[in-house]
Amino acid sequence: MVKHESEKSRFVIEQDGKESVLDYVVSGSTVNFTHTYVPFRLRGKGLAEELVSAGLTWAKDESLDITASCSYVKKFL
């Protein structure tokens, strides 16, 4: 389950005591997704895609312009 930690500007999935994270920065009416990280042992389970999907849905709901300096997120734009 994806949690939005807006005070830390990130989306998080906690699993097996580890955190998978999608970080972002909001500037004016634009959000830049800057970094996606999934711990090695949790890779291949679709967690990064789940994080990006939640982040993009949130950005669209907030009517933000979307950019990505994270290469993983760029694949979804």
C-alpha positions as CSV (number, residue, x, y, z in Angstrom):
1,M,0.0,0.0,0.0
2,V,1.4,3.4,-1.0
3,K,1.6,6.1,1.6
4,H,1.9,9.8,0.6
5,E,4.2,11.6,3.1
6,S,3.6,15.1,1.8
7,E,5.6,16.6,4.7
8,K,8.6,14.7,3.3
9,S,7.7,15.2,-0.4
10,R,7.6,11.5,-1.1
11,F,5.5,8.4,-1.7
12,V,6.5,5.2,0.3
13,I,5.7,1.5,0.4
14,E,6.9,-0.3,3.5
15,Q,7.5,-4.0,3.1
16,D,9.6,-6.5,5.0
17,G,10.9,-3.7,7.2
18,K,12.3,-1.8,4.2
19,E,11.1,1.4,2.4
20,S,10.6,1.8,-1.4
21,V,10.5,5.5,-2.2
22,L,9.5,8.0,-4.8
23,D,10.8,11.5,-4.0
24,Y,9.5,14.8,-5.6
25,V,9.8,18.5,-5.4
26,V,7.0,21.0,-6.0
27,S,7.8,24.4,-7.4
28,G,4.8,26.6,-8.1
29,S,2.4,24.6,-10.2
30,T,5.0,22.0,-11.3
31,V,6.1,18.7,-9.7
32,N,9.4,17.2,-10.5
33,F,9.7,13.5,-9.6
34,T,13.4,13.3,-8.7
35,H,14.3,9.8,-7.4
36,T,12.9,6.3,-7.2
37,Y,14.4,3.7,-5.0
38,V,13.5,0.1,-4.3
39,P,15.8,-2.0,-2.0
40,F,17.6,-4.8,-3.8
41,R,15.6,-7.6,-2.1
42,L,12.3,-6.1,-3.1
43,R,13.1,-5.5,-6.7
44,G,11.1,-7.2,-9.4
45,K,7.8,-7.0,-7.6
46,G,6.4,-3.9,-9.3
47,L,6.8,-1.6,-6.3
48,A,8.5,1.2,-8.3
49,E,5.7,1.1,-10.9
50,E,3.1,1.2,-8.0
51,L,4.9,4.3,-6.5
52,V,5.0,6.1,-9.9
53,S,1.4,5.4,-10.6
54,A,0.3,6.8,-7.2
55,G,2.6,9.9,-7.7
56,L,1.2,10.6,-11.2
57,T,-2.4,10.2,-10.1
58,W,-1.8,12.6,-7.2
59,A,-0.1,15.1,-9.5
60,K,-3.0,15.0,-12.0
61,D,-5.6,15.3,-9.1
62,E,-3.7,18.4,-7.9
63,S,-3.6,19.8,-11.5
64,L,0.2,20.0,-11.4
65,D,2.4,20.1,-14.4
66,I,4.6,17.0,-14.3
67,T,8.3,16.7,-15.0
68,A,10.8,14.0,-14.1
69,S,14.5,14.2,-13.5
70,C,14.3,10.5,-12.5
71,S,14.9,8.3,-15.6
72,Y,12.5,5.6,-14.3
73,V,9.6,8.0,-14.0
74,K,10.4,9.5,-17.5
75,K,9.3,6.1,-19.0
76,F,5.7,6.8,-17.8
77,L,5.4,10.3,-19.2
